[in-house]
Amino acid sequence: MKKISACLAIVFLVVACSWRSPNSEFYVMNRGDLQAISNKKISVAVAKVKVPDMLDRAQMVVSDEGSNQIRILEFQRWGDVYPDILQNAVTNDLIAYLPNAYVKRTYFDGENVMYSVNIEVNQLMAYPGYKVVLSAWWNIKDAKGNIIRREQGSYEAKVEGNEIKDLVVAQSKAVHQMSQEIAAALVK
């Protein structure tokens, strides 16, 4: 009996030592080839984006189109927590859409800028191999803190493939749509 236990312990040890978890993959949103929409000189601060608790993590969250099930992908991760990824993406998009503007990220109110942009994501549904749907409220405040524009938008992008990188490209496109709408509102 001791020989069997010793053999099982050795087999278990060999299996445990040989098992490796998959390598994590890290992603960021791309800026893509965005075209300027205005040369107006303004200053803009993009606040940290608010997201539902389910998305406030580094792991990617994907949805099953045919049910209410979501999956949190342990080994496919954003390079940072999702609110920071979105804040960076919108900031970079606004820099591309408004090349003569001064656009920066901010973490507190009271920046000395003409406008501040605040975004609250209601929902992000990422369906691998199908589409991404981003639903968000956003507003623009003037230097005195008065809301001068508030919108609720829904932005959709087709996923052109079945890999996670294709899903990331689609999420980037949905964010580009929202950023373009914000940029157009900033220069009106």
C-alpha positions in Angstrom: 0.0 0.0 0.0 2.9 2.3 0.8 4.4 1.6 -2.6 1.2 2.5 -4.4 0.9 5.7 -2.4 4.5 6.6 -3.2 4.0 5.9 -6.9 0.8 8.0 -7.0 2.6 10.8 -5.2 5.4 10.7 -7.7 2.9 10.6 -10.7 1.0 13.6 -9.2 4.2 15.5 -8.7 5.4 14.9 -12.2 2.0 16.0 -13.7 1.8 19.0 -11.4 5.3 20.1 -12.4 4.8 19.7 -16.1 1.5 21.6 -16.2 1.9 25.2 -17.4 -0.8 27.8 -17.5 -1.2 29.5 -20.9 0.8 32.7 -21.4 -1.3 35.8 -20.9 -1.9 38.1 -23.9 -2.1 41.8 -23.4 -4.0 44.3 -25.6 -4.5 48.0 -26.1 -6.9 49.9 -28.4 -5.4 51.3 -31.6 -5.8 54.8 -32.8 -6.0 53.6 -36.4 -6.0 56.0 -39.4 -8.3 58.8 -38.1 -8.8 61.9 -40.2 -8.8 65.4 -38.6 -12.3 67.0 -38.5 -11.2 70.4 -37.3 -8.1 72.6 -36.9 -9.8 74.7 -34.2 -7.5 75.5 -31.3 -9.1 74.5 -28.0 -8.0 72.8 -24.8 -9.7 69.6 -23.6 -9.3 67.4 -20.6 -10.7 63.8 -20.8 -11.7 62.5 -17.4 -11.3 58.9 -16.2 -14.1 56.9 -17.8 -16.7 55.3 -15.6 -17.6 51.7 -16.4 -19.9 49.0 -14.9 -18.1 47.0 -12.2 -18.2 44.0 -14.5 -15.8 45.8 -16.9 -13.6 47.4 -14.3 -10.8 44.9 -14.6 -7.8 44.0 -16.8 -9.4 40.8 -18.0 -11.5 41.0 -21.2 -15.2 40.4 -20.8 -17.0 38.8 -23.8 -20.7 38.0 -24.3 -22.6 35.1 -25.7 -25.0 36.4 -28.3 -27.6 33.7 -27.8 -27.9 34.0 -24.0 -27.3 36.2 -21.0 -23.9 34.6 -20.3 -20.7 36.5 -20.1 -17.1 35.2 -19.9 -14.2 36.8 -18.2 -11.1 35.8 -20.1 -8.3 35.1 -17.6 -5.5 35.0 -20.1 -6.6 37.7 -22.6 -6.2 41.0 -20.8 -6.1 44.7 -21.4 -2.7 46.3 -20.8 -4.3 48.3 -18.0 -7.7 48.4 -16.3 -10.5 49.0 -18.8 -11.4 52.6 -17.6 -7.8 53.7 -18.2 -7.7 51.9 -21.6 -10.9 53.8 -22.6 -9.6 57.2 -21.3 -6.3 56.7 -23.3 -8.2 55.7 -26.4 -10.6 58.7 -26.3 -7.7 61.1 -25.6 -5.7 59.7 -28.5 -8.7 59.8 -30.8 -9.4 63.4 -29.9 -5.8 64.3 -30.6 -6.2 62.8 -34.1 -9.6 64.3 -34.8 -8.5 67.8 -33.4 -4.8 68.1 -34.3 -4.4 71.7 -33.3 -6.2 71.2 -29.9 -4.5 70.7 -26.6 -6.0 67.4 -25.4 -4.9 65.6 -22.2 -6.0 63.0 -19.7 -7.1 64.2 -16.3 -7.9 62.6 -12.9 -9.5 65.5 -11.1 -11.8 68.4 -11.8 -10.5 71.9 -12.0 -8.1 71.6 -14.9 -7.5 74.9 -16.5 -8.9 74.0 -19.9 -11.8 75.3 -22.1 -13.7 72.0 -22.0 -13.8 68.7 -20.1 -15.2 65.5 -21.4 -16.8 62.9 -19.0 -17.9 59.5 -20.2 -20.0 56.8 -18.4 -20.3 53.5 -20.2 -23.7 51.9 -19.6 -22.9 48.7 -21.4 -20.3 47.1 -23.6 -21.3 43.9 -25.3 -18.4 42.1 -27.1 -19.6 39.2 -29.2 -16.6 37.3 -30.6 -16.9 36.7 -34.4 -20.0 39.0 -34.6 -20.0 42.6 -33.3 -19.3 45.0 -30.5 -21.9 47.3 -29.1 -20.9 50.2 -26.8 -23.6 52.2 -25.1 -22.5 55.3 -23.2 -23.5 58.7 -21.8 -21.0 61.5 -22.4 -21.0 65.2 -21.6 -18.9 68.3 -22.3 -18.4 70.9 -19.6 -17.1 74.4 -20.1 -14.4 76.0 -18.0 -17.0 77.0 -15.3 -18.2 73.4 -15.0 -21.5 74.0 -16.8 -22.7 71.1 -19.0 -22.9 72.4 -22.5 -23.7 69.1 -24.2 -24.9 65.8 -23.0 -25.6 62.8 -25.2 -26.4 59.1 -24.9 -25.0 57.2 -27.8 -24.8 53.6 -29.0 -21.9 52.6 -31.2 -21.6 49.4 -33.1 -18.7 47.7 -35.0 -18.5 44.4 -36.8 -15.9 41.9 -35.7 -13.9 40.9 -38.8 -12.7 37.5 -37.6 -12.8 35.0 -34.7 -9.7 35.9 -32.7 -9.4 38.2 -29.7 -7.3 40.7 -31.7 -10.3 41.1 -34.1 -12.6 41.8 -31.1 -10.1 44.5 -29.9 -10.1 46.1 -33.3 -13.9 46.2 -33.3 -13.9 47.7 -29.8 -11.4 50.3 -31.0 -13.8 51.2 -33.9 -16.8 51.6 -31.6 -14.7 54.0 -29.4 -13.5 55.9 -32.5 -17.2 56.5 -33.4 -17.9 57.9 -30.0 -14.8 60.0 -30.0 -15.6 61.4 -33.4 -19.1 62.4 -32.1 -17.5 64.1 -29.1 -14.9 65.9 -31.3 -17.6 67.2 -33.6 -19.6 68.5 -30.5 -16.4 70.2 -29.1 -15.9 72.3 -32.2 -19.5 73.4 -32.8 
